[in-house]
Amino acid sequence: MREQIVITLFVVWLELLQIERSFTFLRYHSLQLVTDFVDCTTGR
């Protein structure tokens, strides 16, 4: 029973890592888009 809990926790932890990684990617990407948009509107 104890092994089951450990495995479950490990899987959840991996899922969280994946979510965090994709979230960081999305955040960086949207920052990039905003920067490009501002550059276009200000005409730089």
DOKEFI-166739 format. One record per residue: residue in one letter; y, z, x of N, C-alpha, C in turn. Coordinates in pm, whole numbers. Last residue first. Layout:
! DOKEFI-166739
<pt><residuo>A</residuo><n_y>Y</n_y><n_z>Z</n_z><n_x>X</n_x><ca_y>Y</ca_y><ca_z>Z</ca_z><ca_x>X</ca_x><c_y>Y</c_y><c_z>Z</c_z><c_x>X</c_x></pt>
...
This chain:
! DOKEFI-166739
<pt><residuo>R</residuo><n_y>5126</n_y><n_z>-3388</n_z><n_x>898</n_x><ca_y>5109</ca_y><ca_z>-3379</ca_z><ca_x>1043</ca_x><c_y>5005</c_y><c_z>-3478</c_z><c_x>1092</c_x></pt>
<pt><residuo>G</residuo><n_y>5192</n_y><n_z>-3366</n_z><n_x>628</n_x><ca_y>5216</ca_y><ca_z>-3493</ca_z><ca_x>698</ca_x><c_y>5208</c_y><c_z>-3483</c_z><c_x>848</c_x></pt>
<pt><residuo>T</residuo><n_y>5134</n_y><n_z>-3172</n_z><n_x>455</n_x><ca_y>5254</ca_y><ca_z>-3150</ca_z><ca_x>536</ca_x><c_y>5286</c_y><c_z>-3273</c_z><c_x>621</c_x></pt>
<pt><residuo>T</residuo><n_y>4902</n_y><n_z>-3279</n_z><n_x>346</n_x><ca_y>5018</ca_y><ca_z>-3259</ca_z><ca_x>259</ca_x><c_y>5146</c_y><c_z>-3236</c_z><c_x>338</c_x></pt>
<pt><residuo>C</residuo><n_y>4729</n_y><n_z>-3284</n_z><n_x>569</n_x><ca_y>4762</ca_y><ca_z>-3406</ca_z><ca_x>497</ca_x><c_y>4890</c_y><c_z>-3389</c_z><c_x>416</c_x></pt>
<pt><residuo>D</residuo><n_y>4714</n_y><n_z>-3012</n_z><n_x>637</n_x><ca_y>4764</ca_y><ca_z>-3109</ca_z><ca_x>735</ca_x><c_y>4807</c_y><c_z>-3238</c_z><c_x>666</c_x></pt>
<pt><residuo>V</residuo><n_y>4593</n_y><n_z>-2915</n_z><n_x>406</n_x><ca_y>4729</ca_y><ca_z>-2871</ca_z><ca_x>441</ca_x><c_y>4791</c_y><c_z>-2969</c_z><c_x>540</c_x></pt>
<pt><residuo>F</residuo><n_y>4342</n_y><n_z>-3041</n_z><n_x>431</n_x><ca_y>4427</ca_y><ca_z>-3067</ca_z><ca_x>314</ca_x><c_y>4572</c_y><c_z>-3031</c_z><c_x>344</c_x></pt>
<pt><residuo>D</residuo><n_y>4243</n_y><n_z>-2927</n_z><n_x>667</n_x><ca_y>4265</ca_y><ca_z>-3071</ca_z><ca_x>658</ca_x><c_y>4361</c_y><c_z>-3105</c_z><c_x>545</c_x></pt>
<pt><residuo>T</residuo><n_y>4227</n_y><n_z>-2658</n_z><n_x>580</n_x><ca_y>4312</ca_y><ca_z>-2695</ca_z><ca_x>694</ca_x><c_y>4345</c_y><c_z>-2844</c_z><c_x>690</c_x></pt>
<pt><residuo>V</residuo><n_y>4036</n_y><n_z>-2682</n_z><n_x>377</n_x><ca_y>4171</ca_y><ca_z>-2635</ca_z><ca_x>346</ca_x><c_y>4268</c_y><c_z>-2676</c_z><c_x>456</c_x></pt>
<pt><residuo>L</residuo><n_y>3813</n_y><n_z>-2762</n_z><n_x>530</n_x><ca_y>3866</ca_y><ca_z>-2848</ca_z><ca_x>425</ca_x><c_y>4010</c_y><c_z>-2811</c_z><c_x>390</c_x></pt>
<pt><residuo>Q</residuo><n_y>3778</n_y><n_z>-2536</n_z><n_x>692</n_x><ca_y>3802</ca_y><ca_z>-2666</ca_z><ca_x>753</ca_x><c_y>3866</c_y><c_z>-2761</c_z><c_x>653</c_x></pt>
<pt><residuo>L</residuo><n_y>3713</n_y><n_z>-2351</n_z><n_x>499</n_x><ca_y>3832</ca_y><ca_z>-2330</ca_z><ca_x>581</ca_x><c_y>3874</c_y><c_z>-2462</c_z><c_x>644</c_x></pt>
<pt><residuo>S</residuo><n_y>3474</n_y><n_z>-2457</n_z><n_x>411</n_x><ca_y>3587</ca_y><ca_z>-2458</ca_z><ca_x>319</ca_x><c_y>3717</c_y><c_z>-2434</c_z><c_x>395</c_x></pt>
<pt><residuo>H</residuo><n_y>3318</n_y><n_z>-2413</n_z><n_x>644</n_x><ca_y>3338</ca_y><ca_z>-2548</ca_z><ca_x>592</ca_x><c_y>3460</c_y><c_z>-2555</c_z><c_x>501</c_x></pt>
<pt><residuo>Y</residuo><n_y>3313</n_y><n_z>-2137</n_z><n_x>663</n_x><ca_y>3372</ca_y><ca_z>-2215</ca_z><ca_x>772</ca_x><c_y>3408</c_y><c_z>-2354</c_z><c_x>723</c_x></pt>
<pt><residuo>R</residuo><n_y>3178</n_y><n_z>-2082</n_z><n_x>423</n_x><ca_y>3312</ca_y><ca_z>-2028</ca_z><ca_x>445</ca_x><c_y>3383</c_y><c_z>-2109</c_z><c_x>553</c_x></pt>
<pt><residuo>L</residuo><n_y>2932</n_y><n_z>-2208</n_z><n_x>467</n_x><ca_y>3018</ca_y><ca_z>-2251</ca_z><ca_x>357</ca_x><c_y>3161</c_y><c_z>-2206</c_z><c_x>379</c_x></pt>
<pt><residuo>F</residuo><n_y>2839</n_y><n_z>-2057</n_z><n_x>684</n_x><ca_y>2856</ca_y><ca_z>-2201</ca_z><ca_x>697</ca_x><c_y>2953</c_y><c_z>-2252</c_z><c_x>592</c_x></pt>
<pt><residuo>T</residuo><n_y>2818</n_y><n_z>-1808</n_z><n_x>564</n_x><ca_y>2908</ca_y><ca_z>-1825</ca_z><ca_x>678</ca_x><c_y>2940</c_y><c_z>-1973</c_z><c_x>696</c_x></pt>
<pt><residuo>F</residuo><n_y>2620</n_y><n_z>-1869</n_z><n_x>377</n_x><ca_y>2752</ca_y><ca_z>-1826</ca_z><ca_x>331</ca_x><c_y>2855</c_y><c_z>-1845</c_z><c_x>441</c_x></pt>
<pt><residuo>S</residuo><n_y>2403</n_y><n_z>-1926</n_z><n_x>537</n_x><ca_y>2459</ca_y><ca_z>-2035</ca_z><ca_x>457</ca_x><c_y>2598</c_y><c_z>-1998</c_z><c_x>406</c_x></pt>
<pt><residuo>R</residuo><n_y>2369</n_y><n_z>-1669</n_z><n_x>648</n_x><ca_y>2394</ca_y><ca_z>-1783</ca_z><ca_x>734</ca_x><c_y>2459</c_y><c_z>-1897</c_z><c_x>654</c_x></pt>
<pt><residuo>E</residuo><n_y>2318</n_y><n_z>-1511</n_z><n_x>425</n_x><ca_y>2435</ca_y><ca_z>-1483</ca_z><ca_x>507</ca_x><c_y>2472</c_y><c_z>-1603</c_z><c_x>593</c_x></pt>
<pt><residuo>I</residuo><n_y>2077</n_y><n_z>-1623</n_z><n_x>338</n_x><ca_y>2194</ca_y><ca_z>-1626</ca_z><ca_x>251</ca_x><c_y>2321</c_y><c_z>-1607</c_z><c_x>333</c_x></pt>
<pt><residuo>Q</residuo><n_y>1913</n_y><n_z>-1560</n_z><n_x>559</n_x><ca_y>1934</ca_y><ca_z>-1699</ca_z><ca_x>519</ca_x><c_y>2061</c_y><c_z>-1713</c_z><c_x>436</c_x></pt>
<pt><residuo>L</residuo><n_y>1920</n_y><n_z>-1281</n_z><n_x>548</n_x><ca_y>1969</ca_y><ca_z>-1351</ca_z><ca_x>666</ca_x><c_y>2002</c_y><c_z>-1496</c_z><c_x>633</c_x></pt>
<pt><residuo>L</residuo><n_y>1797</n_y><n_z>-1238</n_z><n_x>302</n_x><ca_y>1937</ca_y><ca_z>-1198</ca_z><ca_x>321</ca_x><c_y>1997</c_y><c_z>-1268</c_z><c_x>441</c_x></pt>
<pt><residuo>E</residuo><n_y>1539</n_y><n_z>-1325</n_z><n_x>364</n_x><ca_y>1617</ca_y><ca_z>-1392</ca_z><ca_x>260</ca_x><c_y>1765</c_y><c_z>-1363</c_z><c_x>277</c_x></pt>
<pt><residuo>L</residuo><n_y>1467</n_y><n_z>-1132</n_z><n_x>554</n_x><ca_y>1477</ca_y><ca_z>-1273</ca_z><ca_x>593</ca_x><c_y>1562</c_y><c_z>-1352</c_z><c_x>493</c_x></pt>
<pt><residuo>W</residuo><n_y>1464</n_y><n_z>-907</n_z><n_x>386</n_x><ca_y>1556</ca_y><ca_z>-912</ca_z><ca_x>500</ca_x><c_y>1577</c_y><c_z>-1057</c_z><c_x>547</c_x></pt>
<pt><residuo>V</residuo><n_y>1252</n_y><n_z>-972</n_z><n_x>216</n_x><ca_y>1388</ca_y><ca_z>-956</ca_z><ca_x>160</ca_x><c_y>1492</c_y><c_z>-969</c_z><c_x>270</c_x></pt>
<pt><residuo>V</residuo><n_y>1045</n_y><n_z>-966</n_z><n_x>405</n_x><ca_y>1077</ca_y><ca_z>-1090</ca_z><ca_x>334</ca_x><c_y>1219</c_y><c_z>-1085</c_z><c_x>277</c_x></pt>
<pt><residuo>F</residuo><n_y>1051</n_y><n_z>-695</n_z><n_x>476</n_x><ca_y>1071</ca_y><ca_z>-798</ca_z><ca_x>577</ca_x><c_y>1113</c_y><c_z>-930</c_z><c_x>513</c_x></pt>
<pt><residuo>L</residuo><n_y>987</n_y><n_z>-572</n_z><n_x>236</n_x><ca_y>1117</ca_y><ca_z>-546</ca_z><ca_x>299</ca_x><c_y>1150</c_y><c_z>-655</c_z><c_x>400</c_x></pt>
<pt><residuo>T</residuo><n_y>724</n_y><n_z>-669</n_z><n_x>205</n_x><ca_y>827</ca_y><ca_z>-700</ca_z><ca_x>106</ca_x><c_y>966</c_y><c_z>-682</c_z><c_x>166</c_x></pt>
<pt><residuo>I</residuo><n_y>599</n_y><n_z>-551</n_z><n_x>427</n_x><ca_y>606</ca_y><ca_z>-697</ca_z><ca_x>415</ca_x><c_y>716</c_y><c_z>-739</c_z><c_x>318</c_x></pt>
<pt><residuo>V</residuo><n_y>626</n_y><n_z>-280</n_z><n_x>357</n_x><ca_y>685</ca_y><ca_z>-331</ca_z><ca_x>481</ca_x><c_y>703</c_y><c_z>-482</c_z><c_x>474</c_x></pt>
<pt><residuo>I</residuo><n_y>474</n_y><n_z>-273</n_z><n_x>123</n_x><ca_y>616</ca_y><ca_z>-238</ca_z><ca_x>119</ca_x><c_y>688</c_y><c_z>-296</c_z><c_x>241</c_x></pt>
<pt><residuo>Q</residuo><n_y>222</n_y><n_z>-337</n_z><n_x>224</n_x><ca_y>282</ca_y><ca_z>-421</ca_z><ca_x>122</ca_x><c_y>433</c_y><c_z>-398</c_z><c_x>117</c_x></pt>
<pt><residuo>E</residuo><n_y>164</n_y><n_z>-124</n_z><n_x>387</n_x><ca_y>185</ca_y><ca_z>-255</ca_z><ca_x>447</ca_x><c_y>257</c_y><c_z>-348</c_z><c_x>350</c_x></pt>
<pt><residuo>R</residuo><n_y>117</n_y><n_z>74</n_z><n_x>196</n_x><ca_y>234</ca_y><ca_z>84</ca_z><ca_x>282</ca_x><c_y>267</c_y><c_z>-51</c_z><c_x>347</c_x></pt>
<pt><residuo>M</residuo><n_y>-120</n_y><n_z>0</n_z><n_x>83</n_x><ca_y>0</ca_y><ca_z>0</ca_z><ca_x>0</ca_x><c_y>125</c_y><c_z>0</c_z><c_x>86</c_x></pt>
